[in-house]
Amino acid sequence: MTHSHSNRVRLSGTLIEGKRGYLLQCEDENVWRLNLIEVDIPDDATDVIVEGLQSRVDVVDVDWIGQSDRL
């Protein structure tokens, strides 16, 4: 799910640790690359909510990440 005002986004999905960084797999099957500069990932986070700026077609510069309440 994406909510956007200009290039600001809020996404939810499954956090995946890839070979070159973290990815977010959304329920709609979109995959986003995450730039996590100075952002702490919650311990044991799998389902997360991500907020930040969309810097490229499939890249988000993350300024906040938190665990989703989704079960």
GULODREN-453592 format. One record per residue: residue number from 1; x, z, y of N, C-alpha, C in turn. Coordinates in steps of 0.1 Angstrom, whole numbers, always signed. Each point is the difference from the previous one (the first is absolute). Example, Ala and Ser with C-alpha at 12.3 -4.5 7.8 and 13.67 -1.06 7.14 Angstrom:
<atoms>
<atom seq="1" n_X="+132" n_Z="+78" n_Y="-57" ca_X="-9" ca_Z="+0" ca_Y="+12" c_X="+9" c_Z="+0" c_Y="+12"/>
<atom seq="2" n_X="-4" n_Z="-7" n_Y="+11" ca_X="+9" ca_Z="+0" ca_Y="+11" c_X="-8" c_Z="+8" c_Y="+11"/>
</atoms>
This chain:
<atoms>
<atom seq="1" n_X="+9" n_Z="+0" n_Y="-12" ca_X="-9" ca_Z="+0" ca_Y="+12" c_X="+9" c_Z="+0" c_Y="+12"/>
<atom seq="2" n_X="-3" n_Z="-9" n_Y="+10" ca_X="+8" ca_Z="-1" ca_Y="+12" c_X="-9" c_Z="+2" c_Y="+12"/>
<atom seq="3" n_X="+4" n_Z="+8" n_Y="+9" ca_X="-6" ca_Z="+2" ca_Y="+13" c_X="+11" c_Z="-3" c_Y="+11"/>
<atom seq="4" n_X="-3" n_Z="-10" n_Y="+9" ca_X="+10" ca_Z="-4" ca_Y="+9" c_X="-4" c_Z="+0" c_Y="+14"/>
<atom seq="5" n_X="+8" n_Z="+4" n_Y="+9" ca_X="-1" ca_Z="-2" ca_Y="+15" c_X="+13" c_Z="-6" c_Y="+4"/>
<atom seq="6" n_X="+0" n_Z="-12" n_Y="+4" ca_X="+12" ca_Z="-9" ca_Y="+2" c_X="+7" c_Z="+0" c_Y="-13"/>
<atom seq="7" n_X="+13" n_Z="+4" n_Y="+0" ca_X="+7" ca_Z="-1" ca_Y="-13" c_X="+2" c_Z="+14" c_Y="-6"/>
<atom seq="8" n_X="-8" n_Z="+10" n_Y="+4" ca_X="+0" ca_Z="+13" ca_Y="-6" c_X="-9" c_Z="+0" c_Y="-12"/>
<atom seq="9" n_X="+5" n_Z="+6" n_Y="-12" ca_X="-8" ca_Z="-1" ca_Y="-12" c_X="+0" c_Z="+14" c_Y="-7"/>
<atom seq="10" n_X="-11" n_Z="+2" n_Y="-7" ca_X="-1" ca_Z="+12" ca_Y="-9" c_X="-4" c_Z="-6" c_Y="-14"/>
<atom seq="11" n_X="+8" n_Z="+3" n_Y="-10" ca_X="-2" ca_Z="-5" ca_Y="-13" c_X="+0" c_Z="+11" c_Y="-10"/>
<atom seq="12" n_X="-7" n_Z="-3" n_Y="-11" ca_X="+0" ca_Z="+10" ca_Y="-11" c_X="+2" c_Z="-8" c_Y="-13"/>
<atom seq="13" n_X="+7" n_Z="+7" n_Y="-9" ca_X="+3" ca_Z="-6" ca_Y="-13" c_X="+10" c_Z="+8" c_Y="-8"/>
<atom seq="14" n_X="+6" n_Z="-7" n_Y="-9" ca_X="+10" ca_Z="+7" ca_Y="-9" c_X="+14" c_Z="-3" c_Y="+4"/>
<atom seq="15" n_X="+8" n_Z="+10" n_Y="+2" ca_X="+14" ca_Z="-1" ca_Y="+4" c_X="+8" c_Z="-3" c_Y="-12"/>
<atom seq="16" n_X="+9" n_Z="-10" n_Y="+2" ca_X="+8" ca_Z="-5" ca_Y="-11" c_X="+15" c_Z="+0" c_Y="+5"/>
<atom seq="17" n_X="+9" n_Z="+5" n_Y="-7" ca_X="+14" ca_Z="+0" ca_Y="+3" c_X="+6" c_Z="-13" c_Y="-6"/>
<atom seq="18" n_X="+4" n_Z="-9" n_Y="+8" ca_X="+6" ca_Z="-13" ca_Y="-4" c_X="+15" c_Z="+1" c_Y="+0"/>
<atom seq="19" n_X="+7" n_Z="-11" n_Y="-4" ca_X="+14" ca_Z="+0" ca_Y="+0" c_X="+6" c_Z="+1" c_Y="+14"/>
<atom seq="20" n_X="-7" n_Z="-5" n_Y="+10" ca_X="+6" ca_Z="-1" ca_Y="+14" c_X="-8" c_Z="+9" c_Y="+9"/>
<atom seq="21" n_X="-9" n_Z="+8" n_Y="-5" ca_X="-8" ca_Z="+9" ca_Y="+9" c_X="-14" c_Z="+2" c_Y="-5"/>
<atom seq="22" n_X="-8" n_Z="+5" n_Y="+8" ca_X="-14" ca_Z="+4" ca_Y="-4" c_X="-10" c_Z="-11" c_Y="+3"/>
<atom seq="23" n_X="-10" n_Z="-1" n_Y="-9" ca_X="-11" ca_Z="-10" ca_Y="+2" c_X="-13" c_Z="+8" c_Y="-1"/>
<atom seq="24" n_X="-10" n_Z="-6" n_Y="+6" ca_X="-14" ca_Z="+6" ca_Y="-1" c_X="-9" c_Z="-11" c_Y="-6"/>
<atom seq="25" n_X="-5" n_Z="+3" n_Y="-12" ca_X="-10" ca_Z="-8" ca_Y="-7" c_X="-14" c_Z="+4" c_Y="+4"/>
<atom seq="26" n_X="-7" n_Z="-8" n_Y="+8" ca_X="-14" ca_Z="+4" ca_Y="+4" c_X="-10" c_Z="-4" c_Y="-11"/>
<atom seq="27" n_X="-12" n_Z="+6" n_Y="+2" ca_X="-11" ca_Z="-3" ca_Y="-10" c_X="-4" c_Z="-15" c_Y="+0"/>
<atom seq="28" n_X="+2" n_Z="-6" n_Y="+11" ca_X="-4" ca_Z="-15" ca_Y="+1" c_X="+12" c_Z="-9" c_Y="-5"/>
<atom seq="29" n_X="+10" n_Z="+6" n_Y="-7" ca_X="+11" ca_Z="-6" ca_Y="-6" c_X="+11" c_Z="-5" c_Y="+10"/>
<atom seq="30" n_X="-2" n_Z="+2" n_Y="+13" ca_X="+11" ca_Z="-3" ca_Y="+9" c_X="+11" c_Z="+10" c_Y="-2"/>
<atom seq="31" n_X="+12" n_Z="-5" n_Y="+2" ca_X="+12" ca_Z="+8" ca_Y="-1" c_X="+8" c_Z="+0" c_Y="+13"/>
<atom seq="32" n_X="+3" n_Z="+11" n_Y="+5" ca_X="+7" ca_Z="+2" ca_Y="+13" c_X="+14" c_Z="+6" c_Y="-2"/>
<atom seq="33" n_X="+10" n_Z="-6" n_Y="+7" ca_X="+13" ca_Z="+7" ca_Y="+0" c_X="+0" c_Z="+10" c_Y="+11"/>
<atom seq="34" n_X="+6" n_Z="+12" n_Y="-3" ca_X="-1" ca_Z="+11" ca_Y="+9" c_X="+14" c_Z="+3" c_Y="+6"/>
<atom seq="35" n_X="+2" n_Z="+0" n_Y="+13" ca_X="+12" ca_Z="+5" ca_Y="+7" c_X="-3" c_Z="+15" c_Y="+3"/>
<atom seq="36" n_X="+7" n_Z="+8" n_Y="-7" ca_X="-2" ca_Z="+15" ca_Y="+1" c_X="+12" c_Z="+6" c_Y="+7"/>
<atom seq="37" n_X="+2" n_Z="-4" n_Y="+13" ca_X="+11" ca_Z="+6" ca_Y="+7" c_X="-4" c_Z="+14" c_Y="+5"/>
<atom seq="38" n_X="+7" n_Z="+10" n_Y="-4" ca_X="-2" ca_Z="+14" ca_Y="+5" c_X="-14" c_Z="+5" c_Y="-4"/>
<atom seq="39" n_X="-6" n_Z="-5" n_Y="-11" ca_X="-13" ca_Z="+5" ca_Y="-4" c_X="+2" c_Z="+6" c_Y="-14"/>
<atom seq="40" n_X="-5" n_Z="+12" n_Y="-2" ca_X="+1" ca_Z="+7" ca_Y="-13" c_X="-12" c_Z="-4" c_Y="-8"/>
<atom seq="41" n_X="+3" n_Z="-3" n_Y="-13" ca_X="-10" ca_Z="-3" ca_Y="-10" c_X="-5" c_Z="+13" c_Y="-6"/>
<atom seq="42" n_X="-13" n_Z="+3" n_Y="-1" ca_X="-5" ca_Z="+12" ca_Y="-6" c_X="+5" c_Z="+0" c_Y="-15"/>
<atom seq="43" n_X="+4" n_Z="+13" n_Y="-5" ca_X="+4" ca_Z="+1" ca_Y="-14" c_X="-11" c_Z="-4" c_Y="-9"/>
<atom seq="44" n_X="+5" n_Z="-7" n_Y="-11" ca_X="-9" ca_Z="-5" ca_Y="-10" c_X="-12" c_Z="-9" c_Y="+5"/>
<atom seq="45" n_X="+2" n_Z="-7" n_Y="+11" ca_X="-10" ca_Z="-8" ca_Y="+6" c_X="-2" c_Z="-13" c_Y="-8"/>
<atom seq="46" n_X="-12" n_Z="-3" n_Y="-4" ca_X="-3" ca_Z="-12" ca_Y="-6" c_X="-10" c_Z="-8" c_Y="+8"/>
<atom seq="47" n_X="-12" n_Z="+6" n_Y="+2" ca_X="-10" ca_Z="-5" ca_Y="+9" c_X="+2" c_Z="+5" c_Y="+14"/>
<atom seq="48" n_X="+3" n_Z="-9" n_Y="+9" ca_X="+3" ca_Z="+4" ca_Y="+14" c_X="-8" c_Z="-8" c_Y="+10"/>
<atom seq="49" n_X="+1" n_Z="+5" n_Y="+12" ca_X="-5" ca_Z="-6" ca_Y="+12" c_X="+12" c_Z="-3" c_Y="+9"/>
<atom seq="50" n_X="+2" n_Z="-11" n_Y="+6" ca_X="+11" ca_Z="-4" ca_Y="+8" c_X="-5" c_Z="-5" c_Y="+13"/>
<atom seq="51" n_X="+7" n_Z="+5" n_Y="+11" ca_X="-3" ca_Z="-5" ca_Y="+14" c_X="+12" c_Z="-5" c_Y="+6"/>
<atom seq="52" n_X="-1" n_Z="-11" n_Y="+8" ca_X="+12" ca_Z="-5" ca_Y="+6" c_X="-3" c_Z="-14" c_Y="+7"/>
<atom seq="53" n_X="+10" n_Z="-7" n_Y="+3" ca_X="-1" ca_Z="-13" ca_Y="+7" c_X="+4" c_Z="-11" c_Y="-10"/>
<atom seq="54" n_X="-9" n_Z="-10" n_Y="+0" ca_X="+3" ca_Z="-12" ca_Y="-8" c_X="+10" c_Z="-8" c_Y="+7"/>
<atom seq="55" n_X="+12" n_Z="+0" n_Y="-6" ca_X="+11" ca_Z="-7" ca_Y="+7" c_X="+2" c_Z="-15" c_Y="-5"/>
<atom seq="56" n_X="-5" n_Z="-3" n_Y="-12" ca_X="+0" ca_Z="-13" ca_Y="-6" c_X="-13" c_Z="-2" c_Y="-8"/>
<atom seq="57" n_X="-1" n_Z="-11" n_Y="-6" ca_X="-13" ca_Z="-3" ca_Y="-7" c_X="-2" c_Z="+11" c_Y="-11"/>
<atom seq="58" n_X="+10" n_Z="+4" n_Y="-7" ca_X="-1" ca_Z="+9" ca_Y="-11" c_X="+8" c_Z="+13" c_Y="+1"/>
<atom seq="59" n_X="+4" n_Z="+3" n_Y="+13" ca_X="+9" ca_Z="+12" ca_Y="+2" c_X="-7" c_Z="+9" c_Y="+10"/>
<atom seq="60" n_X="+1" n_Z="+13" n_Y="-3" ca_X="-5" ca_Z="+11" ca_Y="+9" c_X="+11" c_Z="+9" c_Y="+4"/>
<atom seq="61" n_X="+3" n_Z="+2" n_Y="+13" ca_X="+9" ca_Z="+10" ca_Y="+4" c_X="-7" c_Z="+13" c_Y="+1"/>
<atom seq="62" n_X="+2" n_Z="+9" n_Y="-10" ca_X="-8" ca_Z="+12" ca_Y="-2" c_X="+4" c_Z="+11" c_Y="+9"/>
<atom seq="63" n_X="-10" n_Z="+6" n_Y="+7" ca_X="+3" ca_Z="+12" ca_Y="+8" c_X="-7" c_Z="+12" c_Y="-5"/>
<atom seq="64" n_X="-8" n_Z="-2" n_Y="-11" ca_X="-7" ca_Z="+12" ca_Y="-6" c_X="-4" c_Z="-4" c_Y="-14"/>
<atom seq="65" n_X="+2" n_Z="+9" n_Y="-10" ca_X="-5" ca_Z="-3" ca_Y="-14" c_X="-4" c_Z="+14" c_Y="-5"/>
<atom seq="66" n_X="-12" n_Z="-1" n_Y="-7" ca_X="-6" ca_Z="+13" ca_Y="-5" c_X="-6" c_Z="-3" c_Y="-13"/>
<atom seq="67" n_X="-2" n_Z="+10" n_Y="-8" ca_X="-7" ca_Z="-1" ca_Y="-13" c_X="-15" c_Z="-2" c_Y="+2"/>
<atom seq="68" n_X="-5" n_Z="-10" n_Y="-8" ca_X="-14" ca_Z="-2" ca_Y="+1" c_X="-8" c_Z="+10" c_Y="-8"/>
<atom seq="69" n_X="-12" n_Z="+3" n_Y="+4" ca_X="-9" ca_Z="+9" ca_Y="-8" c_X="-7" c_Z="-7" c_Y="-11"/>
<atom seq="70" n_X="+2" n_Z="-13" n_Y="-1" ca_X="-6" ca_Z="-8" ca_Y="-11" c_X="+4" c_Z="+5" c_Y="-14"/>
<atom seq="71" n_X="-10" n_Z="+1" n_Y="-8" ca_X="+3" ca_Z="+5" ca_Y="-14" c_X="-2" c_Z="-11" c_Y="-10"/>
</atoms>
